[in-house]
Amino acid sequence: MRDEVARRLVHATGAVLPTAYLVSQLDGVPTIPWRAVQAFLVLAMGVALVLEAVRLFVGLDWAIFDKLTREYEQDNLAGYALYMIGGAFAGLLFPPAVAIPAMYMLTIGDPISGLLSSGELRSVKQPRVLVAMFLVSLAFALPFLPAFVAVSAAVAATLADGVKPVIAGYVIDDNLTIPIAATVTAWVMLALTGSLPV
């Protein structure tokens, strides 16, 4: 359980990036441009992929990998790398109003959901966990998106978090699917309602 809590705390530290960007916008003169956020996302993803390449193909046996990766990740791309890819997908392909809620869904919603379902091996999470993930996701989406779009994005993130498909024996990690599902759904809904940001 201690390792699980540590994983969740590390997961939540990712919220520092969108929060720093938002705080920098408060006085009307942005000190952190969105391009700087995107550059950091690319750098973080690149570092994670290099570390994973070394770990998987050369053999990098750092103790931190034992603490922060799960057993099924030992021979596959680890969740932290998928987390970086998912975050970069959101931040590089979508504007802040769409990307930031998805980043919070990943960095805050997912750890809360994970702690509520710790120790459970289910293909679909319990209803109380799904409700918690939906409410947290919705709370982060509403300040940025129209209500209908926010609800749609929260539902998409909840499904990505709550349903664990297995393809060819590999668990499709929600670190990748939460930001993808949330941003794509939000963008489609914005397009359908004629509310795409300019």
C-alpha positions as CSV (number, residue, x, y, z in Angstrom):
1,M,0.0,0.0,0.0
2,R,2.9,2.4,0.8
3,D,4.2,2.0,-2.8
4,E,0.8,2.6,-4.2
5,V,0.4,5.9,-2.2
6,A,3.9,6.9,-3.4
7,R,2.9,6.3,-7.0
8,R,-0.2,8.4,-6.6
9,L,1.7,11.3,-5.0
10,V,4.2,11.3,-7.8
11,H,1.3,11.2,-10.2
12,A,-0.3,14.2,-8.6
13,T,2.9,16.3,-8.9
14,G,2.1,16.6,-12.6
15,A,-0.6,19.1,-11.6
16,V,2.2,21.6,-10.9
17,L,2.7,22.3,-14.6
18,P,-0.9,23.4,-15.5
19,T,-1.2,25.2,-12.2
20,A,2.0,27.2,-12.8
21,Y,0.7,28.2,-16.2
22,L,-2.7,29.3,-14.8
23,V,-1.1,31.2,-11.9
24,S,1.1,33.0,-14.4
25,Q,-2.0,34.3,-16.2
26,L,-3.6,35.9,-13.1
27,D,-2.1,39.4,-13.4
28,G,-3.0,39.8,-17.0
29,V,0.6,39.7,-18.2
30,P,1.4,36.0,-18.7
31,T,4.9,35.1,-17.4
32,I,4.7,31.5,-18.6
33,P,3.5,31.2,-22.3
34,W,1.8,28.1,-23.5
35,R,4.7,27.4,-25.7
36,A,6.9,27.0,-22.7
37,V,4.5,24.5,-21.3
38,Q,4.6,22.6,-24.6
39,A,8.4,22.7,-24.6
40,F,8.5,21.2,-21.1
41,L,6.0,18.5,-22.1
42,V,8.2,17.5,-25.1
43,L,11.3,17.5,-22.9
44,A,9.6,15.4,-20.2
45,M,8.3,12.9,-22.8
46,G,11.7,12.7,-24.4
47,V,13.4,12.0,-21.1
48,A,10.8,9.4,-20.2
49,L,11.2,7.6,-23.5
50,V,15.0,7.5,-23.3
51,L,14.8,6.1,-19.8
52,E,12.4,3.5,-20.9
53,A,14.5,2.5,-23.9
54,V,17.5,2.1,-21.6
55,R,15.4,0.2,-19.0
56,L,13.8,-2.2,-21.5
57,F,16.7,-2.8,-23.9
58,V,19.9,-2.1,-22.0
59,G,18.9,-2.8,-18.5
60,L,18.5,0.0,-16.0
61,D,17.9,-1.4,-12.5
62,W,17.2,1.7,-10.4
63,A,15.4,1.0,-7.1
64,I,12.9,3.8,-8.0
65,F,11.6,1.7,-10.9
66,D,10.8,-1.1,-8.4
67,K,8.8,1.4,-6.3
68,L,7.0,3.3,-9.1
69,T,6.2,0.6,-11.6
70,R,3.8,-2.3,-11.4
71,E,4.6,-5.9,-12.1
72,Y,3.0,-6.0,-15.5
73,E,5.1,-3.0,-16.6
74,Q,8.4,-4.7,-16.0
75,D,8.7,-5.8,-19.7
76,N,6.5,-3.1,-21.2
77,L,6.4,0.7,-21.5
78,A,5.8,1.9,-17.9
79,G,2.9,4.0,-16.8
80,Y,5.0,7.0,-16.1
81,A,6.1,7.1,-19.8
82,L,2.5,6.7,-21.0
83,Y,1.6,9.5,-18.6
84,M,4.1,11.8,-20.3
85,I,2.9,10.8,-23.7
86,G,-0.7,11.4,-22.8
87,G,0.1,14.8,-21.3
88,A,2.1,15.8,-24.3
89,F,-0.7,14.7,-26.6
90,A,-3.1,17.0,-24.8
91,G,-0.7,19.9,-24.5
92,L,0.7,19.8,-28.0
93,L,-2.5,19.2,-30.0
94,F,-5.0,21.3,-28.1
95,P,-5.3,24.8,-26.7
96,P,-5.1,25.4,-23.0
97,A,-8.9,25.5,-22.5
98,V,-9.1,21.9,-23.7
99,A,-5.7,20.6,-22.6
100,I,-5.6,21.9,-19.0
101,P,-8.8,20.1,-17.8
102,A,-7.5,16.9,-19.3
103,M,-4.2,17.3,-17.5
104,Y,-6.0,17.8,-14.2
105,M,-8.1,14.7,-14.9
106,L,-4.9,12.8,-15.4
107,T,-2.9,14.3,-12.6
108,I,-5.5,14.6,-9.9
109,G,-8.6,12.6,-10.9
110,D,-6.7,9.4,-11.7
111,P,-4.7,9.3,-8.4
112,I,-7.9,9.8,-6.4
113,S,-9.7,7.1,-8.4
114,G,-6.6,4.8,-7.9
115,L,-6.6,5.3,-4.2
116,L,-10.3,4.5,-3.9
117,S,-9.8,1.3,-5.9
118,S,-6.4,0.2,-4.5
119,G,-6.0,-3.5,-4.2
120,E,-8.8,-4.3,-6.6
121,L,-8.1,-6.1,-9.8
122,R,-11.2,-5.4,-11.9
123,S,-11.7,-4.8,-15.6
124,V,-14.3,-2.2,-14.6
125,K,-14.0,-0.1,-11.4
126,Q,-16.8,0.0,-8.8
127,P,-19.6,2.5,-9.3
128,R,-18.4,4.7,-6.3
129,V,-15.0,5.0,-7.9
130,L,-16.5,5.9,-11.3
131,V,-18.7,8.5,-9.6
132,A,-15.7,10.0,-7.8
133,M,-13.6,10.2,-11.0
134,F,-16.5,11.8,-12.9
135,L,-17.1,14.4,-10.2
136,V,-13.4,15.3,-10.0
137,S,-13.1,15.5,-13.8
138,L,-16.2,17.6,-14.1
139,A,-15.0,20.0,-11.4
140,F,-11.8,20.6,-13.4
141,A,-13.6,20.9,-16.8
142,L,-16.4,23.3,-15.8
143,P,-14.1,26.4,-15.4
144,F,-12.8,25.9,-18.9
145,L,-15.5,24.5,-21.0
146,P,-19.2,24.9,-21.7
147,A,-21.3,22.7,-19.3
148,F,-22.3,20.1,-22.0
149,V,-18.8,19.8,-23.3
150,A,-17.4,19.6,-19.7
151,V,-19.8,16.8,-18.9
152,S,-18.9,14.9,-22.1
153,A,-15.2,15.2,-21.4
154,A,-15.6,14.1,-17.8
155,V,-17.6,11.0,-19.0
156,A,-14.9,10.2,-21.5
157,A,-12.2,10.5,-18.8
158,T,-14.2,8.4,-16.4
159,L,-14.6,5.6,-19.0
160,A,-10.9,5.7,-19.8
161,D,-10.1,5.5,-16.2
162,G,-12.7,3.0,-15.2
163,V,-12.5,0.4,-17.9
164,K,-9.3,-1.5,-18.4
165,P,-9.2,-3.2,-21.8
166,V,-6.5,-5.8,-22.4
167,I,-5.1,-6.2,-25.9
168,A,-2.8,-9.1,-26.7
169,G,-2.2,-9.6,-23.0
170,Y,-1.2,-5.9,-22.4
171,V,-3.4,-3.7,-20.2
172,I,-4.2,-0.4,-21.9
173,D,-3.0,2.1,-19.3
174,D,-5.3,4.9,-18.4
175,N,-2.3,7.3,-18.1
176,L,-2.4,7.3,-21.9
177,T,-6.1,7.1,-22.5
178,I,-7.5,9.7,-20.0
179,P,-6.0,12.8,-21.6
180,I,-6.6,11.5,-25.1
181,A,-10.3,10.6,-24.4
182,A,-10.9,13.9,-22.6
183,T,-9.3,16.2,-25.2
184,V,-10.7,14.5,-28.3
185,T,-14.2,14.3,-26.8
186,A,-14.1,18.0,-25.7
187,W,-12.8,19.1,-29.1
188,V,-15.5,17.1,-31.0
189,M,-18.2,18.5,-28.7
190,L,-16.9,22.0,-29.2
191,A,-16.9,21.5,-33.0
192,L,-20.4,20.1,-33.0
193,T,-21.7,23.1,-31.0
194,G,-19.7,25.6,-33.0
195,S,-17.7,26.7,-29.9
196,L,-14.2,25.9,-31.0
197,P,-11.7,28.4,-29.5
198,V,-10.0,30.7,-32.0
